[in-house]
Amino acid sequence: MGSIRVFLIATMLATMTLFNFVATLQGYQSSLEEAERLFDNHLSQMVKLIANLHVEHMASNLNQSSDLAYQLWHKDQLVASSANSPKGFITELTAGFDYANFNGYRWRTLVHYAPDSDYWIVAAERTDQRFVLAEKVIIKAVTPIVLGIPLVGLLVWLIISRGLKPLRNLSFQLKHKQIDDLTAVKIPDLKDELEQVVQSINDLVRRLGSALEREKRFTADAAHELRTPISALKVQLHNIAEEVSADSQSFAQLKSGIERMQHLVEQLLSLYRFTPEEFANQFERVDIYLLAQNVLAEQHDAFEARQQSLELEGSSCYIEGDPFSLGALLQNLLSNANKYTPFGGEILVSVECSEGKVYLKVEDNGPGIKPADIDKVFERFHRLQKNLDQVFAQGCGLGLTIVKHVTELHRASIDILPSRFDSGCAFVIQFNEV
Amino acid sequence: MFLNSVILIFQETLEAAILMSVLLVFARINGIRPTWIIFAIAAGLVGALIFAFNMADISDWFDYVGQEVMNALIQLIIILCLTVFIALQSLRSRVTVSRHQNLIYITCMVAVVSLAMTREGSEIFIYIGMVLQQPEYIRPTLTGTGIGAGIGISCGTLLYYGLLGLPPRWAPVCGATLLALVSGNFASQAILNLTQADWLPYTKILWDSSVWLPEGSLQGHLLFAFFGYEATPSILQGIAYIAGMLFIGLSAYVGYRAAVHGKKLQPRGELVK
């Protein structure tokens, strides 16, 4: 339905205009009929006046206007008449009102018989004159109604805008609520209709806050509690490494499993660290290109192990951000590219600034992501490929979730587009430049 | 003059208002921004002014029947645009349309509204222009114009929100039915214009309802504005009316068949905005 305000103003104004104007037309018709009756009364008074006048005084006592014609007949003889009346009968001498045409106009006629004097008095008025006169009076009453509609429209707009102000306040508050602000919504002068809505929203926010707190606590506790035994396991693993043969498959699987578990815990910790409530670090000016250089240098060995070409292009571009989380973002994207790009593949990282935006791109010539999977890749614990045999290193499905999370914390956007290679995809993150 | 102005302006405004309302509803259903209506109205107003100022010359065309022929031509182009529009609407309600088809769809809407406004607007401009030359009629005419336009625009506004308030499945059906009625009305009027221009022969009267529902009555004027009612339509007009409606129905079917057979087209997804 679009805007409630526009809907209310448009429909109310349309309804009011429609009914007002139709009523005006009805009033116009009724007024015309009433005016017709008044004119008829006037005509009949004129006839009575003529009946009471002496013939010789008639011409001097009656106004010789062009819109009134009269005749006085006695025994089929025209005794007196106005200058504008025809020579013959204006109309048939039958008592009562009727219409007649003469002198190029239509006339309203009244025939009256005076039995005492045996006179037939005929009076007539031009219908067009009567109509113009009546319409002139009625239009004077109608015009303010038409001219008043814009004023009514303005009033309707003001009243509805005033009435919807609490709703607008609520909408404004919700729209401008910070991502980590889980405090209750407060609307001054809350109306009854909105009380339940605000109450429900606050209830929802409260439950959301509790859920987030529980999740945060669980993640933090679980990660912390798991880190200690994993460290102990790694020590034990190191100790028994000398006791088992180097090509023991069981030992290799045990080592791989422990490393996977450690990676999962580290990722969970990262996720916890970057939740909005905990993201209290002050942003600083970060050169994304320099950051990318450092991260690439750190991760170079992993790419070399898979004989992949890793390149960085671009120049220094600055954003406001948290270097640690941005580093984690890039590490995860590179780790992702490293895992899913085949041996000998190509990975290209580029940093460029354009029109106030900084674009960080990580492209590869791996298998790419199916369009249907694009929305799912950022979900927690989602793996890009079901067949884990194809995956080179361990993964827990949290990497891209962390990437998305860090992106959101920096008010940036992320898109997955086709890469510039024949296959593969490009993760494009758009930051605001400083 | 007052009542004449009300009736004339109301009839002309309502025809355009119905078209605009229904097309705006379709645009909204399909997620098309309403900016197209601004271009359509602007083009319609310019067209109406050009048409009105050159009416004397236009009337001299085709052996002094230029006005009738041009009116008929405009009405027939509107029917053609509505036919293409409905076919594309029927198609896009089932499959995702291409950008090219979307462009044709929007062009049809702009053409329909601007042409309707050109025709209706020019008649209003000519009428008001004539009346302004007689000072005693200015006030009743302008008051009547305000009331006629107010009622017409109000009906259009309520129709728009009424259609939007219908269940999603019924809004396009009702909108298409209204467009079919408008198309039939325009086809009948086009035939009448061409008959008056002696381009088509006079045929027998289909019926005569002037006794119980005269065209000059308030109900007659209302029915004319909504459905193109005439008390004494000719057989040719009746045929044209039905043909105009059938064109719309047929084009909806063509769009439906194209969608059903268009298995090569993408499955229904996000519509082109």
Interface residues (C-beta under 8 A of the other chain):
Chain A: M1 G2 F7 A10 T11 L13 A14 T15 T17 L18 F21 V22 T24 L25 Y28 V132 E135 I138 I139 V142 T143 V146 L147 I149
Chain B: M1 F2 L3 V6 R28 E136 R139 P140 T143 G146 I147 G150 I151 I153 S154 C155 T157 L158 Y161 L164 G165
